[in-house]
């Protein structure tokens, strides 16, 4: 038995022995993803673990995802094989959020007329700031619905941290957007975006799309809305991780499709006629930090009575972050 199969066997044995549920995000390495009892995108994972009755949630993903589980299910013990940090989530913190509000105020927008929305790819501290200002969380699949609802309040939307998702939704809705620190017309925009982005989804270019269209006439291009607006405008389909999976699963097997999102997910979609929309392997470095060795070590630590990498969120942060999450879920 090679080392990989040996570790898998040990992990399965510990899962049988312990009161644990292993949760794995779509972007995890194949061998780690295979060990997941619950798999999906970030919000789906947080919601499904709410109904799980295991004492421990072992979350294979990045830090903000583990925090979301703890915020929604504070009674659970949440541990992570690696507390890897999403690069986008690290681009904004409480201070940068406050500075973004101040930039809008400096542009003549009173704080009382600002309604913040944070992409789920953000820390619990940022979600709490948003919750305190009456705002809510969104995901890539429901961002349009959340923004449509928010705009009914007649306020300016502060969208953090992903400028691309905010701009793409604005374009879909025929709204004006602006980016703090880049555009000067903040007061004229409906959606004002923080200047954050996903480094993986920035790898895709218009040249990549044109290369595939030339090489494979009739090919479809499907991309994630974290891609640059120039990419989204030339794609045949734009959708969240779950939406991309469904879209591609519903295509005829002979239909070629090039996909603009994280490599591990694309690689698992289907065995043929699916291409990665990049000349560079679009692999998320932080999602790929978690290994089978890490997962085994985490389960072994629980078995030894000394859990490692446990996620904690202070009460005030948890209450306001949960408020922002629950406002989204209510819709």
C-alpha positions in Angstrom: 0.0 0.0 0.0 1.5 3.4 -1.0 1.5 6.3 1.4 -1.6 8.0 0.0 -3.7 4.9 0.3 -2.3 4.3 3.8 -3.3 7.8 4.9 -6.8 7.4 3.4 -7.3 4.1 5.3 -6.1 5.8 8.6 -8.4 8.8 8.0 -11.4 6.5 7.3 -10.7 4.6 10.5 -10.6 7.7 12.6 -13.7 9.1 11.0 -15.5 5.9 12.0 -14.2 6.1 15.5 -14.7 9.8 16.3 -17.7 12.1 16.3 -16.4 14.2 13.4 -17.7 15.4 10.0 -15.0 16.1 7.4 -16.1 19.0 5.2 -14.3 19.8 1.9 -14.6 22.7 -0.5 -14.8 22.1 -4.2 -11.3 23.7 -4.7 -9.5 21.2 -2.5 -7.0 18.7 -3.9 -8.7 15.5 -5.2 -7.4 13.2 -2.5 -8.6 15.6 0.2 -11.9 16.3 -1.5 -12.5 12.5 -1.7 -12.4 12.3 2.1 -15.2 14.8 2.6 -18.4 13.7 4.2 -19.9 17.0 3.0 -18.7 18.8 -0.1 -19.7 22.0 -1.8 -19.1 25.7 -2.1 -18.5 27.9 1.0 -22.0 28.8 2.0 -23.5 25.4 1.1 -20.9 23.9 3.5 -21.7 26.3 6.3 -25.4 25.7 6.0 -25.2 21.9 5.7 -23.0 21.6 8.8 -25.7 23.4 10.8 -27.9 20.2 10.5 -25.0 17.9 11.3 -24.8 16.4 14.8 -21.1 15.6 15.1 -19.1 17.2 17.9 -16.3 18.2 15.6 -16.4 19.8 12.1 -13.1 19.3 10.3 -13.1 21.9 7.6 -10.8 21.6 4.6 -10.9 25.0 3.1 -9.7 28.5 4.0 -10.1 30.5 7.2 -13.2 32.6 6.5 -15.1 29.4 5.7 -14.3 27.8 9.1 -15.3 31.1 10.7 -18.7 31.0 8.9 -19.4 27.6 10.3 -18.5 28.7 13.8 -20.6 31.9 13.4 -23.7 29.9 12.3 -23.1 27.0 14.6 -21.3 28.3 17.7 -22.0 25.1 19.7 -19.9 23.1 17.3 -16.1 22.7 17.6 -14.6 23.7 14.3 -11.0 22.7 13.5 -9.1 23.1 10.2 -6.2 20.9 9.0 -4.7 24.2 7.7 -6.0 27.7 8.6 -5.1 28.9 5.1 -6.1 32.4 4.3 -8.0 33.4 1.1 -5.9 36.1 -0.5 -9.1 38.1 -1.4 -10.4 37.9 2.2 -7.0 39.2 3.4 -7.3 42.3 1.2 -9.9 43.8 3.5 -10.0 44.1 7.3 -12.0 46.2 9.8 -9.7 49.2 9.3 -9.9 49.1 5.5 -13.7 48.7 5.7 -13.9 51.8 7.9 -11.7 53.7 5.4 -14.0 52.7 2.6 -16.9 54.2 4.4 -14.9 57.3 5.0 -14.0 57.5 1.3 -17.7 57.5 0.4 -18.4 60.1 3.0 -15.7 62.3 1.5 -17.4 61.9 -1.8 -20.6 63.4 -0.4 -22.4 60.2 0.6 -23.6 60.3 4.2 -23.0 57.2 6.2 -26.7 56.8 6.9 -27.2 56.4 3.1 -24.6 53.6 2.7 -25.7 50.0 2.7 -22.8 47.6 2.8 -22.8 44.1 1.3 -19.8 41.8 1.7 -19.0 38.8 -0.4 -18.8 35.7 1.8 -15.1 35.7 1.0 -14.4 37.9 4.0 -13.5 37.6 7.6 -16.0 37.4 10.4 -14.8 40.8 11.6 -15.7 42.4 8.3 -19.1 40.6 8.2 -19.7 41.9 11.7 -19.0 45.5 10.5 -21.4 45.0 7.7 -24.1 43.6 10.0 -23.7 46.6 12.4 -24.5 49.0 9.4 -27.6 47.1 8.4 -26.0 45.2 5.6 -25.7 41.6 4.6 -23.5 38.9 3.1 -23.8 37.6 -0.5 -22.4 34.7 -2.5 -21.6 34.6 -6.2 -24.8 32.8 -6.9 -27.1 35.2 -5.1 -25.3 38.5 -5.4 -27.7 39.9 -8.0 -30.7 39.1 -5.8 -29.1 40.5 -2.7 -28.2 43.7 -4.5 -31.7 44.0 -6.1 -33.2 43.8 -2.6 -30.7 46.2 -1.1 -31.3 48.9 -3.7 -34.9 49.0 -2.7 -33.8 50.9 0.4 -32.7 53.7 -1.8 -29.1 53.7 -0.6 -25.7 53.5 -2.2 -24.2 50.0 -2.1 -20.7 49.6 -0.7 -19.6 46.2 -2.1 -16.6 44.5 -0.5 -14.1 43.0 -1.2 -14.3 41.7 -4.8 -14.5 44.6 -7.3 -15.0 42.1 -10.2 -18.1 40.5 -8.7 -19.5 43.9 -7.9 -18.8 45.4 -11.3 -20.2 42.3 -13.1 -23.4 42.4 -11.2 -23.7 46.1 -11.9 -23.2 45.4 -15.6 -25.8 42.7 -15.6 -28.3 45.0 -13.9 -27.5 48.1 -16.1 -26.2 50.0 -13.1 -23.3 52.3 -12.7 -20.3 51.1 -10.6 -17.1 52.7 -9.4 -14.1 51.4 -7.6 -12.7 53.2 -4.5 -9.2 54.6 -5.1 -9.5 54.2 -8.9 -12.7 56.1 -10.0 -13.5 59.6 -8.9 -17.2 59.6 -9.5 -18.2 57.6 -6.4 -21.3 59.8 -5.9 -22.6 59.0 -9.3 -22.4 55.2 -9.0 -25.1 52.9 -7.7 -22.6 50.2 -6.6 -19.3 51.4 -5.1 -16.7 48.6 -5.0 -13.7 48.0 -2.8 -10.6 47.3 -4.9 -10.1 43.6 -4.0 -9.9 40.6 -6.3 -9.3 36.8 -6.6 -5.7 36.2 -7.8 -6.8 32.9 -9.4 -9.6 34.4 -11.5 -7.4 37.2 -12.6 -5.3 34.7 -14.6 -7.9 34.4 -17.4 -7.6 36.8 -20.3 -9.6 37.8 -23.4 -6.7 36.4 -25.4 -7.4 33.0 -23.8 -11.0 33.1 -24.9 -10.0 34.1 -28.5 -7.5 31.3 -28.6 -10.0 28.7 -27.8 -12.7 30.1 -30.1 -10.2 30.0 -32.9 -8.9 26.5 -32.2 -12.3 24.9 -31.5 -15.1 26.6 -33.5 -18.4 26.4 -31.6 -16.7 25.9 -28.2 -18.5 27.5 -25.2 -16.9 29.7 -22.6 -18.1 29.4 -19.0 -16.6 31.6 -16.3 -17.0 32.5 -12.7 -18.1 36.1 -11.9 -14.9 36.7 -9.9 -13.3 37.1 -13.4 -12.6 40.5 -14.8 -15.7 42.2 -16.5 -13.8 42.0 -19.8 -13.8 38.2 -19.5 -17.4 38.0 -18.4 -18.6 40.1 -21.3 -17.1 37.7 -23.8 -18.3 34.5 -22.1 -21.3 32.4 -23.1 -22.1 31.6 -19.5 -21.2 33.2 -16.1 -22.1 31.5 -12.8 -21.1 30.5 -9.3 -19.2 27.3 -8.7 -22.5 25.3 -8.3 -24.0 27.0 -11.3 -20.9 26.2 -13.4 -21.1 22.5 -12.4 -24.8 22.3 -13.3 -24.3 24.2 -16.6 -21.5 21.9 -17.8 -23.3 18.7 -16.6 -26.3 19.6 -18.7 -24.2 20.1 -21.9 -24.1 17.3 -24.5 -21.0 15.2 -24.0 -19.7 16.2 -27.5 -20.0 19.9 -26.7 -16.6 21.5 -26.0 -16.4 24.0 -23.2 -13.5 26.0 -21.7 -14.0 26.9 -18.1 -12.6 29.9 -16.2 -12.3 28.9 -12.6 -10.1 27.0 -10.2 -8.2 24.0 -11.7 -9.1 21.3 -9.2 -12.8 21.9 -9.8 -12.5 22.1 -13.6 -10.4 18.9 -13.6 -13.3 17.0 -11.9 -16.1 18.3 -14.1 -16.1 15.7 -16.8 -13.6 13.4 -18.5 -13.5 14.9 -22.0 -14.2 18.1 -24.0 -13.6 20.3 -21.0 -10.6 22.7 -21.0 -9.1 25.1 -18.5 -9.4 28.6 -19.8 -5.8 29.6 -19.2 -2.2 29.1 -20.4 -1.2 29.0 -16.7 -2.6 26.4 -14.3 -5.2 28.4 -12.3 -4.7 26.6 -9.0 -5.6 28.4 -5.7 -2.4 28.2 -3.6 -4.2 28.6 -0.2 -6.9 26.0 -1.1 -4.2 23.6 -2.0 -2.3 24.0 1.3 -4.3 21.3 2.9 -2.9 17.8 2.4 -3.9 14.3 3.5 -1.1 14.4 6.0 -2.7 17.5 7.5 -6.1 16.0 7.6 -4.8 12.8 9.3 -2.8 14.9 11.8 -5.9 16.9 12.7 -8.1 13.8 13.2 -5.3 12.1 15.3 -5.1 15.2 17.5 -8.8 15.0 18.2 -8.4 11.3 19.0 -5.5 12.2 21.4 -7.8 14.7 23.1 -5.7 17.7 22.0 -7.5 19.3 19.0 -5.4 21.6 16.9 -6.2 24.7 14.8 -9.6 25.2 16.5 -11.6 28.2 15.2 -12.8 30.8 17.8 -14.9 33.9 17.2 -15.6 36.3 20.0 -19.2 36.8 21.0 -19.8 40.3 19.7 -18.2 39.6 16.3 -20.2 36.3 16.1 -23.5 38.0 16.8 -23.1 40.7 14.2 -21.6 38.5 11.6 -24.4 36.0 12.1 -26.9 38.9 11.7 -25.4 39.7 8.3 -25.4 36.1 7.2 -29.0 35.5 8.4 -30.2 38.6 6.5 -29.0 36.9 3.4 -30.5 33.6 4.2 -33.9 35.2 4.9 -34.0 36.1 1.2 
